[in-house]
């Protein structure tokens, strides 16, 4: 059995031994659409992370029996056409929960606690020359007592909510599906949700209901000096509108791990803020702790094993 991974560089140094035991694994760092068609011509199993799997690619793989998504979201795969060809599509679920939760609070704590300023204060020599045992020129606030809002109360959202509670925050959420399935926390209509939350953390998939969910109008409805965090998908937040809200001072800050276009274009308004200290950015790494990538490889191997009864 030949197993082809078209964009294996997205997995870094993850050990693929569990997959290699199941067949002949051929890994390519990345693949252009033309290269992809050539490389799948004789494969039985296709593994992809962000490569687009459309009709043309599926037709170029006459022996294809399984598509493995090296992620949770499958919006890069033409699911209907794969189904018409009786080719199952299997993704990975839950492997990155702890990784995303940790990254979420890494950014929140950095923003609320003014971490870069205080770090630079000491390293730059400002603290040493100040003659003071402390620096209280820049305010930071406690999380306890604040209202924490979650958009996307799935596995990740629930764990983020639990950590927020541990910090002493009140948790509410907005249901993007319109069904308030989680009974542990209050579910609020979007306008009320935006107006009461001190911190809003997005953990929703990108679909018709969430595309452009947070635009200029919604940002202005957010509580003054609140914080927006997006660990879901880039298309959920209007980046130009967010940059404006940060420059205007309406928001205290924001943190993004995902972007409308990845990698983030060099001319993005997010990279030319008047007050860049209000923004924390990371290059779509919330999913990618070393442990999460190890679990992901294990799930890919399990998906292949279950499909072929190995």
Secondary structure, DSSP 8 states (H G I E B T S, - for coil): -EEEETTGGGGTT---HHHHTTSEEEE-S---HHHHHHHTTT-SEEEESS--B-HHHHHT-TT--EEEESSS--TTB-HHHHHHTT-EEE---STTHHHHHHHHHHHHHHHHTTHHHHHHHHHTSTTTTT--S---SS----STT-EEEEE--SHHHHHHHHHHHHTT-EEEEE-TTS-----SSEE--HHHHHHH-SEEEE----STTTTT-B-HHHHHHS-TTEEEEE-S-GGGB-HHHHHHHHHTTSEEEEEES--SSSS--TT-GGGS-TTGGGEEE-SS-TT--HHHHHHHHHHHHHHHHHHHT-
